[in-house]
Amino acid sequence: MTDRREFIKKGLVLGAGVVLLRGAPVLGRVRDLEDSLPKRSPYFTSRPEGEGIVLVPLGEDEPAYRLNKVAGAIWELCDGRHSPRQMAQILTRRFEVSGDVCLRDTLELLSLLHREGLVSI
C-alpha cells in the first residue's frame, strides 16, 4: 500500500514550482463535495508531460499547472459523470492505496482544483 504522504504529495504545482497541496481546506461540507460530479474547466487543455500532465489555459503556450500522475488521473475523471467516491474507487485499484486515504486525498485535491477555478463542483 502507498502511504498518504506519497499518494498525492506535490499533486498540483504552479508553473513557478510552488506546491499548492499543503493542507488545502476541503470545500464546504465534505458530504456536499462527496456527492458532487466535478467537471473540468473548459478554459484549460491538458497534455502529457513526464509521468503527469500539464494544464494550459486556452490561447496560451506555457503550462500554468503541473499535475503528477495521481492528480492527473483525478483531473481526467472530472468529466461530470464521476463522484469523488467513484473516483476514489477507481484510483484505489489503479494505485493500490487504501480507500479511506484515497477518498480523503481525492476530496482535498478536488477542493483545491475548485478553489483554483480548474473544476466546477
N, C-alpha and C positions, 0 to 999 in steps of 0.2 A: 504493500500500500504506500502511496505517496502521502507524505505528511502535509498539513495545511500550508506551512511556510513555503513548500516547494510547488504547491499546486498552481496558484496564480500570482506568486511573488513576481513583482515587476510586470504585472499583467498589462498595464496601459502606460505608455510613455509618450510624453510630448516630443515633438521633433527636436527640441533642445536637449532631450535626455532627462527631463525631470520626471521622476516616477510619481504618478498620481494616486496609486493604490496604497495609501498608508492610512488605515483607519478611516476610510471613506464612510460617512454615515449612510445607513440604509435609508432609502427614500420612504418617507411616510411610515405607515404601519407595515410591518413585514407581511402581514396577511394580505394586504392590498396588492403588494408587489408580487407575492407568490401566485396570485390568481390572475395576474395581468398577462397580456400577449404582446411582449415587446416587439417593436418593429424598427429596423434600421432607418436612419435618416436618408431621405432621397437626395440630400445635398452632398453626400460623400460617396466615393467609389473606393473599392479596395483592390489591392493587388498583392500577390505573394512576395515575401521578402525573407530570405533565410528560412527559418522554421516557423515564422509567423506571417503576419500580414501588415501592411501599412494602409492607413485610411487617408485619402487625399480629397480635399474639398473640390467639388466640380469647378472646372475652369482654372485649376491650379496645377502646377507640375510637382511641387515639393510636398512630400507627406507631412501631414500635421500630427498624426498619431501613429505609433508603432504598437502592435499587439503581439504578445508571444503566442505560441501555438494554442494554448488553452483559451486565452482571451479571444483569439481569432476564431476558435471553434464556437464560442459563445456568440460572438458577433454574427457568424454565419447562421446560427439558429434563431437569430432575431428576425424572423420572417413574418411575424404577426399570426403564426399558427401554433407556436410552441410556448407553453407557460414556463416559467423558471423551474418549476418542479419537473416538467417533462425534459427540459434541457439538462437538468442535473442527472436524471436517469440515463440519458444518452451519454453524457460525459463520464459518468461513473463507470460505465462499461468500457469506454474508449481509453480512459486514463488510469484505471484501476485505483480509484480513490474512494473513500467511504462516502456513502450517500449523504450523511449529515454534513460532512466537511464540504462536499461538492455543492450542496444546496446553499449553504451559508456563503461560500465564496462566489457562487453564481449571483446571488442576491446582492452582494457587495459590489461586484463588478457592474451589474445592471444599474444599480443606483448611481454609480459613478458615470457610466455611459450616458444615463439620462441627464445627470447634472451638467455634463459637457455638451449636451444637445446632440448626441450621436444616436440615441434611440428614443422613441416615444413609448410611453407606458400606457 
